[in-house]
Amino acid sequence: MDVIIVCHTEPGFVINKRIIFDKKDYKGVKDGVPNLVKLARKYGAKITFTVCPEVVDYFPKDTGQEVGLHIHPGWEEFERIGFKWRVGDMYLKEHCKQSSVSTAMQDHPYSEQFDMIKTGKEYIKSRLGIDPKVFVAGRGSLNDDTIKALVENGLTHDCSAISNKKLPYFDWSRLPRICMPYHPSSKDYQKKGDLPMLIVPASQTIFRRGIAPESIPIYGFSWFKVCFSEYYKQNVPLFHIFTHSPAMTDPYYLSVMETFLLFISKYDNINFKFAGEIKEYPGANFKTKLLPYLFNPNKEIVKKILRKLFNQVK
């Protein structure tokens, strides 16, 4: 089995297990990236860092890892647990025309998407000496125009599909839960075609939860183990983990990632790869195995249910 780890690299910090993507705090890049690199080297893993243009000057040089492009378009305010911040890339805001403040790529016309991708790619190349080939769209949002713009700009791999569902800002609902890399159609990015672009969806538990350390407080580590075993026992050829660099500044999430890697390392025939090394695999249909999830209860959800019932009794 091939295993990839894609790190969405952006500013921010963690408080109470919540990521605050604050642009005034570059700890998520200056500390998060070296922390994850150190952990990867310990277990022989490889990391693909998809980097926001606005943090390129804070990205450590000579990491020995793969560098891709991560774009958050627009300029919107978000709030969480009393903290407010802006989502959107400051560098692209200053260097690209954007007719909308929407943070979803799908809401921007082709010409603007093309310009943002071109500008971001060229900036990474000029500052880091690396020509990025891997892309992640902010909030998982893209459309057929995005794929066209990526191809025209010479990118080869997209890792934006983090969950096979539909939300107001993205739609991956027509992909199977266990979805292997595929070349999309020029007319529908969710259908197979022959474009020179490989879409590499993230691995997911049931209930469409992506495999990421940040999801552990929601679904618990037991379901990560079940999900990995479910893929492994069916000979699924790829397992795709993703994370955000600010999470790698926090001892809790670093511990979770190390537990991930330690667990995976105990299996035979595991090959850590960069996302850009992944190719299309022979076709196969994989099934969801529900029983292992049921017999390994999600402790975090059970705790929440019991807490709610206890409060009702009181």
TORVEX-823530 format. One record per residue: x, y, z of N, C-alpha, C, CB in turn; residue in three letters. Coordinates in steps of 0.2 Angstrom, whole numbers, plus 5000, padded with zeros to 4 digits. Glycine has a CB too. Layout:
XYZXYZXYZXYZAla...
END
This chain:
500449945000500050005000500450065000499550005006Met500350114996500650184996500250225001500650214989Asp500650265004500350315009500650385008500550295016Val500250435007500450505006500150545012500150524999Ile500550595014500350645019500350715015500750645025Ile499850745015499750815012499650865017499250815006Val500050915018500050965023499851035020500650975027Cys499251055021499051125019499351175023498251135019His499851215020500351255024500051325024500951245021Thr499951355030499651415031499751445038498851415029Glu499651505039499751535045499251515050499751615045Pro499351525057498851505062499151475068498351465059Gly498751455073498951425079498351385082499151475084Phe498451345087497951305090497851325097498251225090Val497151325099496951335105496351295107496751415107Ile496451255112495851205114495651155108495251245116Asn496251135105496151085100495751115093495751025102Lys495751185093495451215087495951255084494851265090Arg495951255077496451295073496151365072496651255067Ile496551415074496351485072496851505067496451525079Ile496551515061497051535055497151605055496651505048Phe497451635060497651705061498251725057497751715068Asp498151775052498751795048499251825051498451835042Lys499151845058499651885061500151835065499351925067Lys499951765064500351715068500651665063499951685073Asp501251665061501651625056501951565060502151665053Tyr501751555066501951495069501751425066501651485077Lys501251425062500951375059501451355053500351385056Gly501851395051502351385045503051375048502351435040Val503251425052503951425055504051365060504051495058Lys503551345064503651295068503351225066503351315075Asp502751235063502351175061502651135056501651195058Gly502951165051503351135045503951095048503551175040Val504351125052504951085054504751025059505451135058Pro504251035063503950985068503750925064503451015072Asn503350935058503150885054503650845050502550905049Leu504150885048504750855044505150815049505250915042Val505250835055505650795060505250725061505750835067Lys504650735062504250675063504250625057503450695065Leu504150655051504150615045504850575045504050655039Ala505350605046506050575046506150515051506650625047Arg505850525056505850475061505550415059505550495068Lys505050415055504650355053504750345045503950365054Tyr505150375042505350365035504750385031505450295034Gly504350435033503750455029503950515024503150485034Ala503550535020503650585015503050635016503750565008Lys503250705016502650755016502650795010502850795022Ile502050805008501950855002501650915006501450824997Thr502050975006501751035009501451075003502351075012Phe500851085003500551134998500551205002499851104996Thr500851244999501051315002500651364999501751325002Val500351405004499951465002500451525000499551495008Cys500351554994500851604992501051654998500651644986Pro500551675002500651725007501151705013500051745010Glu501351645013501751615018502451595015501451565022Val502551595009503151575006503751595009503151584998Val503851655011504451685014504551665021504351765014Asp504051625024504151595030504251525030503551615035Tyr504251495024504351425023505051405024504051395016Phe505251355028505951335029506251305022506051285034Pro506851325021507151305014507451235016507651355012Lys507551195010507951135011507651085016508651145013Asp506951075015506651025020506750955017505851045020Thr506850945011506950885008506250855006507350835012Gly505750895007505050865006504750894999504550885012Gln504150874997503850904991503550964993503450844988Glu503551014988503151074989502651084983503651134989Val502051094985501551114980501151184982500951054981Gly500651194979500251254979499651244983500151284972Leu499451294987498851294991498551364990498951274998His497951364988497651434986496951444990497551444979Ile496951494994496351524997496151584993496351535005His495651584989495451654986495051694990495151634979Pro494851754987494351794991494651824997493851754993Gly494151855001494351885008493751895012494651955006Trp493651845016493051835021493251835028492551775019Glu492851855032492951855039492651785042492751915043Glu493051755046492751695050492851705057493151625047Phe492451665061492551675069492451605072492051725071Glu492851595077492851525081493051545088493251475077Arg492651515093492851525100493151595102493351465102Ile492851645099492951715101493551745097493151715108Gly493851705092494351735088494051745081494951685088Phe494351805078494151825071494751825067493751885071Lys494651805061495251805056494951805049495651745057Trp495351825044495151825037495451765033495451895034Arg495051735029495251685025495351715018494751625025Val495851705015496051735008496751745009495651795007Gly497051745003497851745002498051825001498151704997Asp498451845006498551915006499051934999498951935012Met499451884998499851904992499451904986500451844991Tyr499051854985498551854979498151904979498251784979Leu497851934985497451984985497752054982497252004992Lys498452054984498752114981499052114974499352124986Glu499052054971499352044965498852014959499951994965His498251994961497851974956497152004957497751894958Cys496852014951496152044951495651984954495952064944Lys495252004958494751954961494051994961494951924968Gln493551974957492952014957492451994963492552004950Ser492651944967492251924972492651914978491851854970Ser492351924984492651904991492651834993492451954996Val492251794989492151724991492751684991491651694985Ser492851644997493351604998493351534994493451595005Thr492851524990492751464986493051474979492051444986Ala493451434976493751444970493151444965494251394968Met492651394966492151384961491751454960491651334964Gln491751504964491451564963491751614959491251594970Asp492351594957492751644953492851624946493551654956His492851674941492851654934493551624932492651714930Pro493551584926494151554924494751604924493951524917Tyr494651654921495251704920495551724927494951764917Ser495151734932495351744939495751684942494851774943Glu495451624941495751564944496351554940495251504943Gln496451564934497051554930497551594933496951564922Phe497451664934497851714936498151694943497551784936Asp497651674947497851654954498351604954497251644959Met498251544950498651484950499351504947498251434946Ile499351544942499951564938500351604943499751604932Lys500051654946500451694951500751664957499951754953Thr500351624960500551584965501051534964499951544969Gly501051504958501551454956502151484954501251414950Lys502151544951502751574949503151604955502651634944Glu502751624960503051654966503351604970502451684971Tyr503051544971503451484974504051474971502951424975Ile504051474964504651454960505151504961504451444953Lys504951574961505451624962505851624969505151694960Ser505451604974505651614981506051554983505151634985Arg505751494981505951434984506351394979505451384986Leu506351414972506751374967506451304966507451364969Gly505751304967505351234966504751254961505151204973Ile504651214956504151224952503551174954504351204944Asp503051194958502551154961502151114956502151194965Pro501951054957501551014953500950994956501950954950Lys500950994963500350974967499951034969500550924973Val499251024969498851084971498351054976498451114965Phe498151104980497551094985497151164985497751074992Val496551154983496051214983495851224991495451204979Ala495851284993495651304999494851285000495751385001Gly494751255006494051235008493851175003493551295007Arg494251144999494151094995493751114989493751034998Gly493651174987493251204982493551214975492951274985Ser493351184970493551194964492951174959494151154962Leu493051184952492551164947492951154941492051224946Asn492651144935492951124929493451174927492451114924Asp493251244928493751294926494451284930493451364928Asp494351264937494951264941495451204937494751244948Thr495151154936495551094933495851114926495051034931Ile495451154922495751184916496351224917495151214912Lys496251274922496751314924497351284927496551374929Ala497251234930497851194933498251164927497651144938Leu497851124923498251094917498551144913497651054913Val498251204912498651254908499251284911498151314906Glu499251274918499851304921500351244923499651334928Asn500251184920500751134921500751094928501351164920Gly500151104932500151064938499850994936499651094943Leu500050944939499850874937499450834942500550834936Thr499450854949499050824954498650874958499550784958His498050854959497550894963497350844969496950914959Asp497450874975497250834982496750874986497850834986Cys496250904982495750944985495150914988495551004980Ser495050844985494450814987494550784994494350754982Ala494250814999494350795006493750755009494550855010Ile493250765005492650725008492150715002492250765014Ser491850655001491350644996490650664997491350574994Asn490550734998489950765000489850834996489850765007Lys489250864997489150924994488950974999488550924989Lys489351034999489251085003489151154999489751095009Leu488951205002488851264998489451284994488651325002Pro490051274997490651294994491051234990491151324999Tyr490851174990491151124986490651064985491851094990Phe490851024980490450974978490850914976489950984972Asp490950864980491250804978490850744979491950794982Trp490150754979489650704981489550644977489050744981Ser489850654970489750594966490350544966489650614959Arg490850554970491350514971491250454976492050554973Leu491450394975491350344980491750364986491550274977Pro491550334992491950344998492650324998491650315004Arg492750264995493450244994493650254987493550164996Ile493950314985494050334979494750334977493650404977Cys494950304972495650304970495750354965495850234967Met496450374964496650434959496350414952497350444959Pro496150474949495850464942495950534938495050454942Tyr496050524932496050574927495350604926496450554920His495250664927494550694926494350704919494450754930Pro493750714918493450734911493550814911492750714910Ser493650844905493650914904492950944905493850934897Ser492350894905491750924905491450914912491250884900Lys491750874916491550854923492050824927490950804923Asp492350864932492950844936492750784940493150904940Tyr492150774941492050714945491950644941491350724949Gln492050654935491950594930492650584928491450604925Lys492850514926493450494923493450524916493550424924Lys494050544914494250564907494950554905494050644907Gly495250604902495850594899496350654900495850574892Asp496150694904496550754906497250744909496150814910Leu497750774907498350764910498450794917498950794906Pro497950774921497950794928497650734932497450854929Met497950724938497750664942497350694949498350614944Leu496750674950496450694956496550644961495650704955Ile496750654967496950614972496550624978497750614974Val495950594979495550604985495850584991494850574984Pro495650614997495850595003495450535006495750655008Ala495750495010495450435013494950455018495950385016Ser494450415019493850435023493650375027493350465019Gln493350395034493050345038492250345035493050365045Thr491850305038491150315037490950385039490750255040Ile490350405037490150475038490550525035490050485046Phe490950505030491350555026491850595030490850595022Arg492150565035492650605039493350595036492550585046Arg493650645034494350635031494850615036494550705028Gly495350575034495850555039496350615040496250495036Ile496250645045496650705047496750705055496450765044Ala497350725058497350725065496850775068498050755067Pro496650825064496150875067495450845068496150935062Glu495350785064494750755065494650705071494550725059Ser495250695074495250645080494750665085495950635082Ile494750735087494250745093493550735091494350825095Pro493450725085492750715082492550635082492650745076Ile493050605078492850535077493250485081492950515070Tyr493850505085494250465089494750425085493750415093Gly495250405089495750365085495550295083496350365090Phe495050265087494850195085494650195078494350175090Ser494250245075494050245069494550255063493450295068Trp495150285065495650295061495950225060496250345063Phe496050185065496350115064495850075060496450085071Lys495250075062494750035058494750055050494050045061Val494750125049494750145042495450115038494750225042Cys495950125042496650105038496550025037497250125043Phe496349985042496349915042495849895036496049885048Ser495249935036494749925030495049935023494149975031Glu495449985022495849995016496349935015496150065016Tyr496749925020497249875019497049805018497749875026Tyr496549785021496249715020495949705013495749695026Lys495749765010495449755003495949764998494849805003Gln496549775000497149794996497049854992497249734991Asn496749904995496649974992497349994991496250014997Val497550014985498250034984498550104987498350034977Pro498050144989498350214992497950234998498250264986Leu498250255003497950285009498250365009498150245015Phe497750405009497950475009497750515015497550515003His498250535019498150575025498250655024498550555031Ile497850695027498050765026498050805033497550805021Phe498350855033498350895039498450975037498850875044Thr498451015042498551085042499151105046497951125044His499651145043500251155047500151185054500651195043Ser499651225055499651255062499451195067499051305062Pro499151145065499051085069499651055072498651035066Ala500251065068500851035069501251075074501251015063Met500951125077501251165082501051145089501151245081Thr500551105089500151085095500351015098499451085094Asp500551005104500850945106500250885105500950945114Pro499650905106499150855105499150825098498450885107Tyr499150865093499050845086499750815084498850905082Tyr500250835087500950805085500950735088501550845088Leu500650725094500550655097500150615092500350665104Ser499550645090499150605086499450585079498450645084Val499850635076500150615070500650555071500450675067Met501050565077501550515078501150445079501950535084Glu500650445083500250385084500050355077499650395088Thr499750395073499650375066500250335063499450435061Phe500750375063501350345059501650285062501950395059Leu501650275069501850215072501350165071501850235080Leu500750175071500250125069500350095062499450145070Phe500350145057500450125050501150085049500450185046Ile501650105053502350075052502349995054502850105056Ser501849975057501849905060501549855054501449895066Lys501249885049501049845043501549835038500449885040Tyr501549775035501949765029501849795023501949685028Asp502349805019502349835012501949905012501949785008Asn502249945016501950015016502550055013501850035024Ile502250095008502750135004502550205005502750114997Asn502950245009502750315009502950355003503150355015Phe502550395000502750434994502450504994502350394988Lys502750544990502550614989501850604984503050654986Phe501450654985500850654981500950654974500350714983Ala501550694972501750704965501950634962502250754964Gly502150584966502350524964501850474962502850494969Glu501250494964500650444963500450444956500050464968Ile500250384954499950374947499350334947500550334943Lys498950334942498350294942498450224943497950304935Glu498050194947498050124949497550084944497950104956Tyr497650014944497149974940496449984943497349904940Pro495949984939495249984942495049934946494849994936Gly494649954951494449904956493849934960494949874961Ala493349894962492849924966492949894974492149894964Asn492949944978493049934985492349944989493549974988Phe492249904994491649904998491749935005491349834999Lys491249965008491249995014491149935019490750055015Thr491549925024491449875029491149905036492149835030Lys490549895037490249935042490349905049489449935041Leu490349835049490449795056491049825060490449725055Leu491649825057492249845061492049915065492849855057Pro491749965061491650025064491150015070491350075059Tyr490649975069490149965074490449925081489549925072Leu490849885079491149845085491749885088491449775083Phe491949945085492449985088492150055089493149985084Asn491750065094491350125095491750185095490950115101Pro491550235092491850305092491850325099491550345087Asn492350325103492350345110492150425111492950335113Lys492350465106492250535107491450545106492550575102Glu491150515101490450525100490050495106490150485094Ile490250435109489950405114489950445120490250335116Val490550475121490550525127490050585127491350555127Lys490050605120489550665119488850645121489650695112Lys488650585118487950555119487850545127487850495115Ile488350515130488250505137488150565141488750465140Leu488650615139488550685143487950715142489150725140Arg487650715136487050745134486450705138486850735127Lys486450645138485950605142485950625150486050535141Leu486650625152486650645159486450715161487450635161Phe486550755156486250825158485550825157486550875152Asn485250785153484450785153484150755159484250745147Gln484550705162484250675168484350725174484750605170Val484850765174484950815179484350865179485650845179Lys
END
